[in-house]
């Protein structure tokens, strides 16, 4: 019941490249109400099927650096040679309107956000094994062999940071992983911290007098 909420929740989802976090986020957004995606900025080129302002806001390196200087990003990082950043205004606008926000970002960015949004819910997505991750990257057919090797090396260091998150989802079965992600979101909405005390007072105070 939206009347209970004063401000939305922030869900931060991270994973090694190829673990399936983007697919999970996209799917959960399609059926969980009042959940919104904060589109990140990036300097990389769009992949086949990606749409500007829907998957990412694609900008030049010069534009991105200008936004850094203006302090527009709540976090930004260089990943695999490209820049990625999250707009603070986009997040704040959604949260202040009572909407829940989900972010699909790497571990560098997630840990930066953790310092500024301590109330955020951090979720780490793991592949079932390192071998499975390698296979998924190869099947994706969007990266060269050298790029895949680079992503796997990065994955090793990223996976070591899982303990700094609140939840870990092992994406072996996509349907099971999706249910777990949905459950985390629903559970947060039912948290005592999300209840507006005024909402309780208006509906349940002075009942003994009636």
KEVEX-350306 format. One line per field, with one value per residue (C-alpha): residue number from 0; residue in one letter; chain; x, y, z. Coordinates in steps of 0.05 Angstrom, whole numbers. Layout:
! KEVEX-350306
nr <- NUM/...
rest <- A/...
kette <- A/...
c1 <- X/...
c2 <- Y/...
c3 <- Z/...
//
This chain:
! KEVEX-350306
nr <- 0/1/2/3/4/5/6/7/8/9/10/11/12/13/14/15/16/17/18/19/20/21/22/23/24/25/26/27/28/29/30/31/32/33/34/35/36/37/38/39/40/41/42/43/44/45/46/47/48/49/50/51/52/53/54/55/56/57/58/59/60/61/62/63/64/65/66/67/68/69/70/71/72/73/74/75/76/77/78/79/80/81/82/83/84/85/86/87/88/89/90/91/92/93/94/95/96/97/98/99/100/101/102/103/104/105/106/107/108/109/110/111/112/113/114/115/116/117/118/119/120/121/122/123/124/125/126/127/128/129/130/131/132/133/134/135/136/137/138/139/140/141/142/143/144/145/146/147/148/149/150/151/152/153/154/155/156/157/158/159/160/161/162/163/164/165/166/167/168/169/170/171/172/173/174/175/176/177/178/179/180/181/182/183/184/185/186/187/188/189/190/191/192/193/194/195/196/197/198/199/200/201/202/203/204/205/206/207/208/209
rest <- X/X/X/X/X/X/X/X/X/X/X/X/X/X/X/X/X/X/X/X/X/X/X/X/X/X/X/X/X/X/X/X/X/X/X/X/X/X/X/X/X/X/X/X/X/X/X/X/X/X/X/X/X/X/X/X/X/X/X/X/X/X/X/X/X/X/X/X/X/X/X/X/X/X/X/X/X/X/X/X/X/X/X/X/X/X/X/X/X/X/X/X/X/X/X/X/X/X/X/X/X/X/X/X/X/X/X/X/X/X/X/X/X/X/X/X/X/X/X/X/X/X/X/X/X/X/X/X/X/X/X/X/X/X/X/X/X/X/X/X/X/X/X/X/X/X/X/X/X/X/X/X/X/X/X/X/X/X/X/X/X/X/X/X/X/X/X/X/X/X/X/X/X/X/X/X/X/X/X/X/X/X/X/X/X/X/X/X/X/X/X/X/X/X/X/X/X/X/X/X/X/X/X/X/X/X/X/X/X/X
kette <- A/A/A/A/A/A/A/A/A/A/A/A/A/A/A/A/A/A/A/A/A/A/A/A/A/A/A/A/A/A/A/A/A/A/A/A/A/A/A/A/A/A/A/A/A/A/A/A/A/A/A/A/A/A/A/A/A/A/A/A/A/A/A/A/A/A/A/A/A/A/A/A/A/A/A/A/A/A/A/A/A/A/A/A/A/A/A/A/A/A/A/A/A/A/A/A/A/A/A/A/A/A/A/A/A/A/A/A/A/A/A/A/A/A/A/A/A/A/A/A/A/A/A/A/A/A/A/A/A/A/A/A/A/A/A/A/A/A/A/A/A/A/A/A/A/A/A/A/A/A/A/A/A/A/A/A/A/A/A/A/A/A/A/A/A/A/A/A/A/A/A/A/A/A/A/A/A/A/A/A/A/A/A/A/A/A/A/A/A/A/A/A/A/A/A/A/A/A/A/A/A/A/A/A/A/A/A/A/A/A
c1 <- 0/36/6/53/116/150/209/226/278/343/364/435/449/520/553/612/601/561/528/460/445/420/372/346/336/301/253/236/221/170/123/139/97/126/197/238/305/354/388/463/510/565/618/616/581/510/506/457/386/404/366/392/358/328/387/439/449/505/551/621/681/685/612/621/682/644/590/642/669/598/587/527/545/532/583/625/679/721/705/739/764/696/665/599/563/498/460/445/386/353/357/334/275/249/261/230/167/160/183/231/294/338/409/448/521/590/622/664/602/561/611/614/539/541/578/524/461/470/396/407/397/458/448/505/490/537/543/540/614/673/667/594/613/665/615/562/611/631/559/541/587/593/666/732/773/820/761/732/798/798/727/744/804/760/708/758/768/694/671/716/673/608/611/602/532/467/443/474/434/465/440/440/366/342/271/295/342/286/240/295/305/230/226/281/243/176/207/239/172/143/200/182/230/184/122/104/88/36/-1/-5/-26/-82/-113/-101/-95/-150/-184/-194/-241/-289
c2 <- 0/63/108/75/98/165/150/94/39/34/-35/-42/-104/-124/-185/-206/-193/-251/-272/-249/-188/-145/-199/-208/-134/-125/-183/-163/-92/-120/-147/-116/-53/14/-9/35/30/87/92/98/138/103/118/49/36/6/-70/-99/-86/-33/32/100/127/58/12/68/140/135/196/215/211/287/294/242/278/344/312/287/357/383/331/299/227/193/143/130/81/58/-14/-52/14/49/98/85/132/138/205/229/272/212/171/226/245/173/160/225/208/144/98/40/43/-13/-2/-50/-30/-60/-71/-7/36/-5/6/80/84/45/103/153/111/68/49/17/-58/-89/-154/-194/-243/-303/-353/-426/-434/-399/-448/-430/-356/-368/-407/-353/-299/-341/-356/-282/-270/-196/-195/-216/-272/-221/-182/-246/-261/-189/-197/-263/-233/-176/-227/-259/-194/-176/-242/-232/-172/-211/-208/-133/-142/-156/-214/-264/-296/-355/-352/-426/-431/-364/-374/-389/-330/-285/-308/-293/-223/-210/-237/-190/-130/-151/-165/-96/-64/-99/-78/-39/16/29/41/114/124/176/125/78/134/159/90/57/110/122/56/42/103/74
c3 <- 0/-24/29/80/44/48/4/-44/-34/-73/-98/-124/-165/-184/-215/-258/-332/-360/-294/-317/-274/-331/-355/-284/-273/-340/-325/-254/-278/-327/-273/-205/-197/-174/-191/-237/-271/-265/-332/-326/-370/-410/-462/-494/-559/-558/-566/-616/-592/-540/-542/-520/-457/-445/-433/-423/-439/-490/-489/-513/-467/-467/-447/-391/-363/-364/-322/-273/-264/-252/-198/-232/-215/-149/-173/-234/-254/-312/-330/-386/-414/-415/-367/-331/-284/-245/-243/-174/-198/-232/-169/-122/-166/-166/-92/-70/-109/-69/-125/-115/-157/-183/-207/-251/-237/-226/-158/-161/-169/-119/-64/-79/-72/-7/25/5/10/72/68/0/-10/-44/-83/-114/-171/-178/-235/-213/-229/-262/-320/-330/-331/-385/-427/-421/-444/-503/-523/-519/-580/-567/-544/-574/-543/-511/-484/-453/-419/-391/-365/-332/-297/-272/-249/-202/-163/-166/-137/-77/-57/-50/27/24/-3/35/-9/-57/-113/-150/-221/-239/-255/-283/-257/-187/-188/-211/-155/-104/-132/-130/-59/-35/-64/-34/34/35/21/82/127/190/166/107/150/159/233/215/173/233/280/235/229/296/350/401/385/459/464/413
//
